[in-house]
Amino acid sequence: MPIVVNLDVVLAQRKMRLNTLAELVDITPQNLSVLKTGRAKAIRFDTLEKICAVLECQPGDILAFSSDIKAVKDAADAAGAPA
């Protein structure tokens, strides 16, 4: 899929744990993990809005389009984010 989820990168930059974000956004850690790992098929705009509000970021910080997924993963690794 050419949509890449960079939630792990933003969480690492904010030094926030997934469980903390899940609690603040009022979503189960399991559902948030599905999003973080890129296995989600969709995300509701209201959920994306809450995530962005808590993380003080833009949707584009979390979601990216790339036809070359390997290049995006390599860039995230170079930024020091966990894979």
The first five atom37 places (N, CA, C, CB, O) and aatype in JSON, in Angstrom:
{
  "aatype": [12, 14, 9, 19, 19, 2, 10, 3, 19, 19, 10, 0, 5, 1, 11, 12, 1, 10, 2, 16, 10, 0, 6, 10, 19, 3, 9, 16, 14, 5, 2, 10, 15, 19, 10, 11, 16, 7, 1, 0, 11, 0, 9, 1, 13, 3, 16, 10, 6, 11, 9, 4, 0, 19, 10, 6, 4, 5, 14, 7, 3, 9, 10, 0, 13, 15, 15, 3, 9, 11, 0, 19, 11, 3, 0, 0, 3, 0, 0, 7, 0, 14, 0],
  "atom_mask": [
    [1, 1, 1, 1, 1],
    [1, 1, 1, 1, 1],
    [1, 1, 1, 1, 1],
    [1, 1, 1, 1, 1],
    [1, 1, 1, 1, 1],
    [1, 1, 1, 1, 1],
    [1, 1, 1, 1, 1],
    [1, 1, 1, 1, 1],
    [1, 1, 1, 1, 1],
    [1, 1, 1, 1, 1],
    [1, 1, 1, 1, 1],
    [1, 1, 1, 1, 1],
    [1, 1, 1, 1, 1],
    [1, 1, 1, 1, 1],
    [1, 1, 1, 1, 1],
    [1, 1, 1, 1, 1],
    [1, 1, 1, 1, 1],
    [1, 1, 1, 1, 1],
    [1, 1, 1, 1, 1],
    [1, 1, 1, 1, 1],
    [1, 1, 1, 1, 1],
    [1, 1, 1, 1, 1],
    [1, 1, 1, 1, 1],
    [1, 1, 1, 1, 1],
    [1, 1, 1, 1, 1],
    [1, 1, 1, 1, 1],
    [1, 1, 1, 1, 1],
    [1, 1, 1, 1, 1],
    [1, 1, 1, 1, 1],
    [1, 1, 1, 1, 1],
    [1, 1, 1, 1, 1],
    [1, 1, 1, 1, 1],
    [1, 1, 1, 1, 1],
    [1, 1, 1, 1, 1],
    [1, 1, 1, 1, 1],
    [1, 1, 1, 1, 1],
    [1, 1, 1, 1, 1],
    [1, 1, 1, 0, 1],
    [1, 1, 1, 1, 1],
    [1, 1, 1, 1, 1],
    [1, 1, 1, 1, 1],
    [1, 1, 1, 1, 1],
    [1, 1, 1, 1, 1],
    [1, 1, 1, 1, 1],
    [1, 1, 1, 1, 1],
    [1, 1, 1, 1, 1],
    [1, 1, 1, 1, 1],
    [1, 1, 1, 1, 1],
    [1, 1, 1, 1, 1],
    [1, 1, 1, 1, 1],
    [1, 1, 1, 1, 1],
    [1, 1, 1, 1, 1],
    [1, 1, 1, 1, 1],
    [1, 1, 1, 1, 1],
    [1, 1, 1, 1, 1],
    [1, 1, 1, 1, 1],
    [1, 1, 1, 1, 1],
    [1, 1, 1, 1, 1],
    [1, 1, 1, 1, 1],
    [1, 1, 1, 0, 1],
    [1, 1, 1, 1, 1],
    [1, 1, 1, 1, 1],
    [1, 1, 1, 1, 1],
    [1, 1, 1, 1, 1],
    [1, 1, 1, 1, 1],
    [1, 1, 1, 1, 1],
    [1, 1, 1, 1, 1],
    [1, 1, 1, 1, 1],
    [1, 1, 1, 1, 1],
    [1, 1, 1, 1, 1],
    [1, 1, 1, 1, 1],
    [1, 1, 1, 1, 1],
    [1, 1, 1, 1, 1],
    [1, 1, 1, 1, 1],
    [1, 1, 1, 1, 1],
    [1, 1, 1, 1, 1],
    [1, 1, 1, 1, 1],
    [1, 1, 1, 1, 1],
    [1, 1, 1, 1, 1],
    [1, 1, 1, 0, 1],
    [1, 1, 1, 1, 1],
    [1, 1, 1, 1, 1],
    [1, 1, 1, 1, 1]
  ],
  "atom_positions": [
    [[0.86, -1.18, 0.0], [0.0, 0.0, 0.0], [0.89, 1.23, 0.0], [-0.97, 0.0, 1.23], [1.85, 1.29, 0.78]],
    [[0.62, 2.21, -0.83], [1.48, 3.39, -0.91], [1.25, 4.41, 0.22], [1.26, 4.06, -2.21], [1.98, 5.4, 0.29]],
    [[0.28, 4.18, 1.09], [0.1, 5.06, 2.25], [0.94, 4.51, 3.39], [-1.42, 5.18, 2.67], [0.77, 3.35, 3.79]],
    [[1.83, 5.32, 3.9], [2.73, 4.93, 4.97], [2.32, 5.65, 6.25], [4.22, 5.23, 4.61], [2.1, 6.86, 6.23]],
    [[2.23, 4.92, 7.34], [1.85, 5.49, 8.63], [3.12, 5.74, 9.43], [0.86, 4.56, 9.4], [3.87, 4.81, 9.72]],
    [[3.35, 6.99, 9.78], [4.53, 7.38, 10.53], [4.2, 7.69, 11.99], [5.18, 8.59, 9.89], [4.87, 8.51, 12.62]],
    [[3.18, 7.05, 12.52], [2.77, 7.31, 13.9], [3.89, 6.97, 14.87], [1.51, 6.5, 14.24], [4.08, 7.69, 15.86]],
    [[4.63, 5.91, 14.61], [5.73, 5.55, 15.5], [6.8, 6.64, 15.54], [6.34, 4.22, 15.06], [7.4, 6.88, 16.58]],
    [[7.04, 7.29, 14.41], [8.02, 8.37, 14.35], [7.56, 9.55, 15.21], [8.24, 8.83, 12.88], [8.34, 10.09, 16.0]],
    [[6.3, 9.94, 15.05], [5.77, 11.08, 15.81], [5.73, 10.75, 17.31], [4.35, 11.47, 15.3], [6.05, 11.6, 18.14]],
    [[5.35, 9.53, 17.64], [5.35, 9.12, 19.05], [6.77, 9.2, 19.63], [4.79, 7.69, 19.21], [6.95, 9.67, 20.75]],
    [[7.75, 8.74, 18.89], [9.14, 8.79, 19.36], [9.6, 10.23, 19.53], [10.06, 8.05, 18.38], [10.3, 10.55, 20.5]],
    [[9.23, 11.1, 18.6], [9.61, 12.51, 18.7], [9.0, 13.17, 19.93], [9.19, 13.26, 17.44], [9.6, 14.04, 20.55]],
    [[7.78, 12.74, 20.28], [7.08, 13.32, 21.44], [7.4, 12.57, 22.74], [5.57, 13.31, 21.21], [6.95, 12.95, 23.83]],
    [[8.19, 11.49, 22.6], [8.53, 10.65, 23.76], [7.26, 10.18, 24.48], [9.45, 11.41, 24.74], [7.15, 10.25, 25.71]],
    [[6.31, 9.72, 23.68], [5.03, 9.26, 24.2], [4.85, 7.79, 23.87], [3.87, 10.1, 23.64], [5.22, 7.33, 22.78]],
    [[4.28, 7.07, 24.79], [4.0, 5.64, 24.58], [2.66, 5.48, 23.88], [4.02, 4.86, 25.92], [1.77, 6.33, 23.99]],
    [[2.53, 4.38, 23.17], [1.29, 4.08, 22.46], [0.11, 4.0, 23.42], [1.43, 2.77, 21.69], [-0.97, 4.5, 23.11]],
    [[0.3, 3.37, 24.57], [-0.8, 3.23, 25.54], [-1.26, 4.58, 26.08], [-0.36, 2.34, 26.71], [-2.44, 4.78, 26.33]],
    [[-0.33, 5.5, 26.25], [-0.69, 6.84, 26.72], [-1.54, 7.55, 25.67], [0.57, 7.67, 27.03], [-2.56, 8.16, 25.99]],
    [[-1.11, 7.47, 24.41], [-1.88, 8.09, 23.33], [-3.26, 7.46, 23.23], [-1.14, 7.96, 21.98], [-4.25, 8.17, 23.06]],
    [[-3.32, 6.15, 23.33], [-4.61, 5.46, 23.24], [-5.56, 5.95, 24.32], [-4.41, 3.93, 23.36], [-6.75, 6.17, 24.06]],
    [[-5.05, 6.13, 25.52], [-5.89, 6.6, 26.62], [-6.37, 8.03, 26.37], [-5.13, 6.53, 27.95], [-7.54, 8.35, 26.61]],
    [[-5.48, 8.89, 25.91], [-5.83, 10.3, 25.68], [-6.79, 10.48, 24.5], [-4.57, 11.11, 25.43], [-7.59, 11.42, 24.48]],
    [[-6.71, 9.58, 23.53], [-7.56, 9.67, 22.34], [-8.86, 8.88, 22.53], [-6.81, 9.16, 21.1], [-9.8, 9.02, 21.74]],
    [[-8.9, 8.05, 23.56], [-10.04, 7.2, 23.86], [-10.26, 6.17, 22.74], [-11.3, 8.05, 24.05], [-11.34, 6.05, 22.17]],
    [[-9.19, 5.43, 22.46], [-9.2, 4.35, 21.49], [-8.44, 3.19, 22.14], [-8.56, 4.78, 20.09], [-7.55, 3.42, 22.96]],
    [[-8.79, 1.98, 21.78], [-8.1, 0.85, 22.41], [-6.65, 0.8, 21.92], [-8.84, -0.48, 22.09], [-6.37, 1.13, 20.76]],
    [[-5.74, 0.38, 22.78], [-4.35, 0.23, 22.35], [-4.22, -0.73, 21.17], [-3.48, -0.25, 23.51], [-3.35, -0.56, 20.31]],
    [[-5.07, -1.74, 21.12], [-5.02, -2.7, 20.01], [-5.35, -2.02, 18.68], [-5.99, -3.85, 20.27], [-4.66, -2.24, 17.69]],
    [[-6.4, -1.2, 18.67], [-6.78, -0.51, 17.44], [-5.71, 0.5, 17.02], [-8.13, 0.2, 17.61], [-5.43, 0.66, 15.84]],
    [[-5.13, 1.18, 17.99], [-4.07, 2.13, 17.69], [-2.83, 1.41, 17.16], [-3.72, 2.96, 18.94], [-2.13, 1.92, 16.28]],
    [[-2.56, 0.24, 17.68], [-1.43, -0.57, 17.21], [-1.64, -0.99, 15.76], [-1.24, -1.8, 18.11], [-0.7, -1.01, 14.97]],
    [[-2.87, -1.34, 15.4], [-3.19, -1.7, 14.02], [-2.87, -0.52, 13.1], [-4.68, -2.13, 13.87], [-2.33, -0.71, 12.01]],
    [[-3.21, 0.68, 13.53], [-2.92, 1.87, 12.74], [-1.4, 2.09, 12.67], [-3.61, 3.11, 13.35], [-0.86, 2.32, 11.59]],
    [[-0.74, 2.01, 13.8], [0.7, 2.27, 13.87], [1.51, 1.33, 12.99], [1.18, 2.15, 15.3], [2.5, 1.74, 12.38]],
    [[1.1, 0.09, 12.92], [1.85, -0.89, 12.13], [1.47, -0.87, 10.65], [1.62, -2.28, 12.69], [2.03, -1.64, 9.87]],
    [[0.54, -0.01, 10.27], [0.16, 0.11, 8.86], [-0.8, -0.95, 8.38], [0.0, 0.0, 0.0], [-1.0, -1.1, 7.18]],
    [[-1.4, -1.69, 9.31], [-2.35, -2.74, 8.92], [-3.78, -2.22, 8.81], [-2.3, -3.88, 9.91], [-4.66, -2.95, 8.34]],
    [[-4.03, -0.99, 9.22], [-5.38, -0.43, 9.17], [-5.78, -0.17, 7.72], [-5.48, 0.88, 10.0], [-4.96, 0.26, 6.91]],
    [[-7.03, -0.43, 7.41], [-7.55, -0.18, 6.07], [-8.19, 1.21, 5.97], [-8.57, -1.25, 5.68], [-8.39, 1.72, 4.87]],
    [[-8.51, 1.81, 7.13], [-9.16, 3.11, 7.15], [-8.95, 3.75, 8.51], [-10.68, 2.97, 6.83], [-8.6, 3.08, 9.48]],
    [[-9.16, 5.06, 8.56], [-9.15, 5.79, 9.83], [-10.23, 6.85, 9.75], [-7.73, 6.42, 10.12], [-10.38, 7.53, 8.73]],
    [[-10.97, 6.99, 10.81], [-12.02, 8.02, 10.86], [-11.35, 9.38, 11.03], [-13.04, 7.75, 12.01], [-10.35, 9.51, 11.73]],
    [[-11.92, 10.38, 10.38], [-11.37, 11.72, 10.5], [-11.4, 12.22, 11.95], [-12.13, 12.67, 9.61], [-10.48, 12.91, 12.38]],
    [[-12.45, 11.87, 12.7], [-12.5, 12.34, 14.08], [-11.39, 11.7, 14.92], [-13.88, 12.04, 14.7], [-10.86, 12.33, 15.84]],
    [[-11.03, 10.45, 14.62], [-9.93, 9.79, 15.32], [-8.61, 10.45, 14.93], [-9.9, 8.27, 15.01], [-7.77, 10.72, 15.79]],
    [[-8.42, 10.71, 13.65], [-7.21, 11.38, 13.18], [-7.1, 12.77, 13.8], [-7.22, 11.48, 11.64], [-6.01, 13.21, 14.17]],
    [[-8.23, 13.45, 13.91], [-8.25, 14.79, 14.52], [-7.8, 14.72, 15.98], [-9.67, 15.4, 14.42], [-7.01, 15.56, 16.41]],
    [[-8.3, 13.76, 16.73], [-7.93, 13.61, 18.13], [-6.44, 13.28, 18.27], [-8.77, 12.52, 18.79], [-5.75, 13.84, 19.13]],
    [[-5.94, 12.38, 17.43], [-4.53, 12.02, 17.47], [-3.66, 13.25, 17.2], [-4.22, 10.91, 16.44], [-2.68, 13.49, 17.9]],
    [[-4.04, 14.02, 16.19], [-3.28, 15.23, 15.85], [-3.35, 16.26, 16.97], [-3.8, 15.83, 14.56], [-2.36, 16.95, 17.23]],
    [[-4.49, 16.38, 17.62], [-4.62, 17.34, 18.71], [-3.72, 16.95, 19.87], [-6.09, 17.43, 19.18], [-3.03, 17.8, 20.43]],
    [[-3.72, 15.68, 20.24], [-2.91, 15.22, 21.36], [-1.42, 15.33, 21.04], [-3.26, 13.76, 21.73], [-0.63, 15.76, 21.88]],
    [[-1.04, 14.94, 19.82], [0.37, 14.96, 19.44], [0.84, 16.32, 18.93], [0.63, 13.92, 18.4], [2.02, 16.51, 18.64]],
    [[-0.1, 17.27, 18.8], [0.2, 18.6, 18.29], [0.94, 18.51, 16.96], [1.04, 19.4, 19.32], [2.05, 19.02, 16.8]],
    [[0.29, 17.84, 16.01], [0.89, 17.65, 14.69], [-0.18, 17.79, 13.62], [1.58, 16.28, 14.6], [-1.36, 18.0, 13.91]],
    [[0.24, 17.66, 12.38], [-0.65, 17.7, 11.24], [-0.88, 16.28, 10.73], [-0.08, 18.61, 10.13], [-0.03, 15.42, 10.95]],
    [[-2.0, 16.01, 10.06], [-2.22, 14.68, 9.49], [-1.07, 14.22, 8.6], [-3.52, 14.67, 8.7], [-0.75, 13.03, 8.57]],
    [[-0.45, 15.15, 7.89], [0.68, 14.81, 7.02], [1.91, 14.36, 7.78], [0.0, 0.0, 0.0], [2.81, 13.75, 7.2]],
    [[1.97, 14.67, 9.08], [3.08, 14.18, 9.9], [2.92, 12.7, 10.2], [3.17, 14.97, 11.21], [3.89, 11.99, 10.45]],
    [[1.67, 12.24, 10.17], [1.35, 10.85, 10.52], [1.2, 9.99, 9.28], [0.07, 10.8, 11.35], [1.64, 8.84, 9.26]],
    [[0.59, 10.54, 8.24], [0.33, 9.78, 7.02], [1.14, 10.35, 5.87], [-1.17, 9.78, 6.68], [1.22, 11.57, 5.7]],
    [[1.73, 9.48, 5.08], [2.5, 9.9, 3.92], [2.18, 8.99, 2.74], [4.02, 9.9, 4.23], [1.8, 7.83, 2.91]],
    [[2.35, 9.52, 1.55], [2.17, 8.73, 0.33], [3.54, 8.48, -0.27], [1.23, 9.44, -0.68], [4.35, 9.4, -0.41]],
    [[3.78, 7.24, -0.63], [5.02, 6.91, -1.31], [4.82, 5.67, -2.16], [6.16, 6.71, -0.31], [4.25, 4.68, -1.7]],
    [[5.29, 5.74, -3.37], [5.24, 4.55, -4.2], [6.44, 3.66, -3.9], [5.21, 4.92, -5.69], [6.5, 2.51, -4.34]],
    [[7.4, 4.19, -3.14], [8.59, 3.45, -2.74], [8.6, 3.31, -1.22], [9.89, 4.14, -3.25], [9.2, 4.14, -0.53]],
    [[7.95, 2.29, -0.71], [7.81, 2.11, 0.73], [9.17, 1.91, 1.39], [6.9, 0.92, 1.02], [9.38, 2.39, 2.5]],
    [[10.08, 1.22, 0.75], [11.4, 0.98, 1.33], [12.11, 2.31, 1.6], [12.24, 0.11, 0.4], [12.77, 2.44, 2.63]],
    [[11.99, 3.28, 0.7], [12.64, 4.57, 0.9], [12.07, 5.3, 2.1], [12.48, 5.43, -0.35], [12.8, 5.96, 2.84]],
    [[10.76, 5.19, 2.31], [10.13, 5.83, 3.46], [10.6, 5.18, 4.76], [8.59, 5.76, 3.34], [10.91, 5.87, 5.72]],
    [[10.65, 3.84, 4.79], [11.12, 3.13, 5.98], [12.58, 3.47, 6.27], [10.96, 1.6, 5.8], [12.95, 3.67, 7.43]],
    [[13.41, 3.55, 5.23], [14.82, 3.9, 5.41], [14.95, 5.32, 5.98], [15.58, 3.79, 4.08], [15.8, 5.56, 6.83]],
    [[14.11, 6.24, 5.52], [14.14, 7.59, 6.03], [13.74, 7.63, 7.5], [13.22, 8.49, 5.21], [14.33, 8.37, 8.28]],
    [[12.75, 6.85, 7.88], [12.32, 6.79, 9.28], [13.43, 6.2, 10.14], [11.02, 5.94, 9.42], [13.67, 6.68, 11.25]],
    [[14.11, 5.17, 9.64], [15.22, 4.57, 10.39], [16.35, 5.58, 10.56], [15.73, 3.31, 9.66], [16.96, 5.65, 11.63]],
    [[16.63, 6.35, 9.53], [17.69, 7.35, 9.59], [17.36, 8.46, 10.59], [17.93, 7.96, 8.21], [18.26, 9.07, 11.17]],
    [[16.06, 8.71, 10.79], [15.63, 9.73, 11.75], [15.69, 9.21, 13.18], [14.21, 10.2, 11.42], [15.45, 9.96, 14.13]],
    [[16.02, 7.94, 13.34], [16.14, 7.38, 14.68], [14.86, 6.84, 15.24], [0.0, 0.0, 0.0], [14.78, 6.56, 16.44]],
    [[13.85, 6.69, 14.43], [12.56, 6.18, 14.9], [12.59, 4.66, 14.89], [11.39, 6.7, 14.02], [13.22, 4.05, 14.03]],
    [[11.91, 4.05, 15.87], [11.84, 2.59, 15.85], [11.01, 2.11, 14.68], [11.26, 2.06, 17.16], [10.03, 2.76, 14.31]],
    [[11.38, 0.99, 14.09], [10.66, 0.47, 12.92], [9.41, -0.26, 13.32], [11.55, -0.44, 12.12], [8.68, -0.76, 12.46]]
  ]
}
